[in-house]
Amino acid sequence: MFDNFPLWPARASTAAGNVDALYIFLIIVSGMMTLLVFTAIVIFAARYRHRRGVLAEQIEGSIPLEITWSIIPLGVFMVIFVWGAVVYFHSRTPPRDSTDVYVVAKQWMWKLQHAEGQREINSLHVPVGRDVRLIMTSQDVIHSFFVPAFRMKQDVLPGRYTTAWFHATKAGTYHLFCAEYCGTQHSGMIGEIVVMEPAQYEAWMSGGNTGPLSASGERIFAELGCATCHRSDTQGRGPSLQGVFGKPVQLQDGRIVTADENYIRESILDPGAKIVNGFKPVMPT
């Protein structure tokens, strides 16, 4: 409906329509309430203005009227709340079979890497019609990954991982911005999302492929001798890492945490931060 409107950004994801509909509803409700209040002020000011020699009639109130003007706004606000919650949870819950892309933000650039190993700077190539999950962190300060055409914005934080996802519906090139002030060259921290047809995307991916990230991780794991302590038979000096990702892990202090990206990153950089129950803090930093 608004795709050709001069001031309206392109709509190129499955989430865009839902966000636009809620936004338009909020504008309509706000406009109607503003008009209603303004009209009431004008009418009351004219009808109940002060007149010489006329005593004002004292109105004690009307319970039915008070209930009415309380119930109607409550109903409108509940519609906004439920609708907003549905849109929010949909935008925060990526499908299970999403394609992962790893994003590292730094002053003043975006570094992106596909799970297959392909690396990009300030540009991300994705296929149309596929769910894409972004796993993001920052090397320095807070940034924000913002793609107006997808109606998607997610803060990117140092020291932890945040995620966002999208499903592109239209091939084309779309703007990528940093929407969090991050220093003197913040305005230059821009990029592009290139949405391609599946066949074109596969052809692009086949050129310059450096191998999947899992293969790189396996090579580093072997080169550094990690298997010496993290044995799969649970007899090593460290906990087994086999199948641990996404599972609950019990710590020495009794807490139970999930072995997600943030936990694994922290355990590599600061091994003593969270010690697994039954093991000693012997891993070097």
C-alpha positions in Angstrom: 0.0 0.0 0.0 2.8 2.4 0.9 5.6 0.9 -1.2 5.5 3.9 -3.7 5.0 6.6 -1.1 8.0 9.0 -1.3 8.8 9.1 2.4 8.1 5.5 3.1 11.0 3.0 3.2 10.9 0.0 0.9 9.2 -3.1 2.3 11.4 -6.2 1.8 10.9 -8.6 4.6 8.1 -10.7 6.2 8.2 -8.6 9.3 7.8 -5.2 7.5 4.1 -5.6 6.8 3.3 -6.4 10.4 5.4 -3.5 11.7 3.9 -1.1 9.2 0.3 -2.1 10.1 0.9 -1.5 13.8 2.6 1.8 13.1 -0.3 3.0 10.9 -2.8 1.9 13.6 -1.0 3.9 16.2 -1.0 7.0 14.0 -4.7 6.6 13.3 -5.6 6.1 17.0 -3.3 9.0 18.0 -4.8 11.3 15.4 -8.4 10.4 16.4 -7.7 10.9 20.1 -6.0 14.3 19.4 -9.0 15.4 17.3 -11.4 14.2 19.9 -9.7 16.0 22.8 -9.2 19.2 20.7 -12.9 19.2 19.7 -14.0 18.6 23.3 -11.9 21.5 24.5 -13.4 23.9 21.9 -17.0 22.8 22.6 -16.5 23.0 26.4 -14.8 26.3 26.2 -17.6 27.8 24.1 -20.5 26.2 26.0 -19.3 26.6 29.6 -17.5 29.9 29.3 -18.1 32.4 32.1 -21.1 34.7 31.7 -22.0 37.6 33.8 -25.0 37.1 36.0 -25.3 33.4 35.3 -24.5 30.9 38.0 -22.6 27.9 36.9 -24.4 24.6 37.2 -22.6 22.2 39.5 -22.2 18.8 37.9 -21.5 16.0 40.5 -20.5 13.4 37.9 -22.0 10.4 36.1 -20.9 6.9 36.9 -22.0 5.4 33.6 -20.1 8.1 31.7 -17.0 7.7 33.8 -17.1 3.9 33.3 -17.5 4.4 29.5 -14.6 6.7 29.1 -12.4 4.4 31.2 -13.4 1.1 29.5 -13.0 2.3 25.9 -9.4 3.7 26.3 -8.5 0.5 28.2 -9.8 -1.6 25.4 -7.8 0.4 22.8 -4.6 0.2 25.0 -5.0 -3.6 25.4 -5.3 -4.0 21.6 -2.1 -2.0 21.2 -0.3 -4.0 23.9 -1.3 -7.5 22.5 -0.7 -6.5 18.9 2.7 -5.0 19.9 3.6 -8.1 21.9 2.8 -10.4 19.0 4.9 -8.4 16.6 7.8 -8.2 19.1 7.9 -11.9 19.9 7.7 -12.8 16.2 10.7 -10.5 15.6 12.7 -12.0 18.5 12.1 -15.7 17.7 14.0 -16.9 14.6 12.9 -20.2 13.0 14.9 -23.3 13.9 16.4 -23.8 10.4 17.7 -20.3 10.0 20.9 -19.6 8.1 23.5 -18.1 10.6 25.6 -15.1 9.8 28.2 -13.9 12.3 28.5 -10.1 12.6 31.3 -8.2 14.4 30.9 -4.4 14.7 33.8 -2.0 15.3 34.5 1.7 14.8 33.5 2.2 12.0 32.7 -0.9 10.0 30.7 -4.1 9.8 32.5 -7.4 9.5 30.3 -10.3 8.5 31.0 -14.0 8.0 28.8 -16.7 6.7 28.7 -20.2 8.3 30.3 -21.5 5.1 33.3 -19.3 5.6 32.6 -16.4 3.2 33.7 -13.0 4.7 32.4 -9.6 3.9 33.0 -6.0 5.0 30.1 -3.5 5.1 28.1 -5.8 2.8 25.9 -8.9 3.3 24.7 -11.1 0.5 21.6 -13.2 1.3 19.1 -15.2 -0.8 15.5 -14.2 -1.1 13.0 -16.4 0.6 15.4 -17.8 3.3 15.4 -17.2 7.1 18.7 -15.5 8.1 19.8 -15.2 11.8 22.5 -12.7 12.7 24.7 -13.5 15.7 26.3 -10.2 16.6 28.9 -8.7 18.9 31.0 -5.6 19.1 34.8 -5.1 19.5 34.6 -1.7 21.1 31.4 0.3 21.9 27.7 -0.1 21.5 26.5 -0.2 17.9 23.1 -0.9 16.4 22.4 -3.0 13.3 19.5 -1.2 11.4 18.0 -2.2 8.1 14.9 0.1 7.4 13.6 -2.0 4.5 13.4 -5.0 6.9 12.0 -3.0 9.8 14.8 -4.5 11.9 17.1 -2.9 14.4 19.2 -4.6 17.1 21.8 -3.2 19.4 25.3 -4.8 19.1 27.1 -4.9 22.4 30.7 -5.4 23.5 31.4 -8.5 25.6 28.2 -10.4 24.7 26.2 -11.7 21.7 22.8 -10.5 20.5 20.7 -11.9 17.7 18.2 -10.7 15.1 16.7 -12.4 12.1 14.9 -11.6 8.9 13.3 -13.2 5.9 13.9 -11.2 2.8 11.0 -11.2 0.3 12.3 -9.0 -2.5 15.6 -9.1 -4.4 17.5 -5.8 -4.4 20.1 -3.8 -2.5 19.0 -2.2 0.8 20.7 0.3 3.2 22.4 -0.9 6.4 23.0 1.8 9.1 24.5 2.0 12.6 21.7 3.5 14.6 23.6 4.0 17.8 26.1 6.9 18.1 29.5 5.3 18.2 32.1 8.1 17.7 33.2 10.8 15.4 32.7 8.7 12.2 29.3 7.2 13.2 27.6 8.6 10.2 30.0 6.8 7.9 29.3 3.4 9.4 27.0 2.3 6.7 26.7 -0.8 4.4 24.3 -2.7 2.3 22.2 -5.9 2.3 22.2 -7.5 -1.1 19.2 -9.8 -1.6 19.8 -12.2 -4.5 17.8 -14.9 -6.2 18.7 -18.4 -4.9 20.6 -19.4 -8.0 22.6 -16.1 -8.1 23.4 -16.5 -4.4 24.7 -20.0 -4.7 26.9 -18.9 -7.6 28.2 -16.0 -5.5 28.9 -18.3 -2.5 30.9 -20.7 -4.6 33.4 -18.0 -5.4 36.0 -17.3 -2.7 34.7 -19.9 -0.3 37.2 -20.4 2.5 35.5 -23.4 4.1 32.9 -23.7 6.9 33.5 -22.2 10.3 33.1 -25.6 11.9 36.1 -26.8 10.0 38.2 -23.8 11.1 37.1 -24.4 14.7 38.0 -28.1 14.5 41.4 -27.3 13.2 42.1 -24.7 16.0 40.8 -27.2 18.6 43.3 -29.8 17.4 46.2 -27.4 17.0 45.9 -26.0 20.5 45.5 -29.4 22.1 42.1 -28.7 23.6 41.1 -32.4 23.4 43.8 -33.2 25.9 41.6 -31.8 28.7 38.2 -31.7 27.1 37.9 -35.4 26.3 34.7 -36.8 25.0 34.8 -39.7 27.5 34.4 -37.3 30.4 37.8 -38.5 31.9 39.6 -35.3 31.1 40.7 -32.4 33.4 38.0 -30.2 31.8 34.3 -30.9 31.0 33.4 -32.6 27.8 32.3 -30.3 25.0 30.6 -32.9 22.9 27.0 -31.8 22.3 27.2 -29.1 25.0 26.0 -26.2 22.9 22.5 -25.1 24.0 22.4 -27.5 27.0 22.2 -26.5 30.7 25.5 -26.5 32.6 25.7 -26.7 36.4 28.4 -24.5 38.0 30.3 -24.9 41.2 28.3 -22.2 42.9 25.0 -24.1 42.2 23.9 -21.9 39.3 22.7 -23.5 36.1 23.5 -21.6 32.9 22.9 -22.3 29.2 25.9 -23.1 27.0 25.2 -20.4 24.4 27.4 -18.1 22.4 28.0 -15.7 25.4 28.9 -18.5 27.8 31.4 -20.1 25.4 33.0 -16.8 24.5 33.4 -15.9 28.2 34.8 -19.3 29.0 37.5 -18.9 26.4 38.4 -15.3 27.3 38.0 -15.7 31.1 38.0 -19.4 32.0 37.7 -18.8 35.7 34.5 -16.8 35.4 32.1 -19.8 35.5 33.6 -23.1 36.7 31.7 -26.2 35.8 30.7 -28.3 38.8 33.2 -31.1 39.5 36.2 -29.5 37.8 39.1 -27.3 38.9 40.0 -23.9 37.3 43.0 -25.2 35.4 42.4 -23.7 31.9 44.9 -21.0 31.0 43.6 -17.7 29.5 
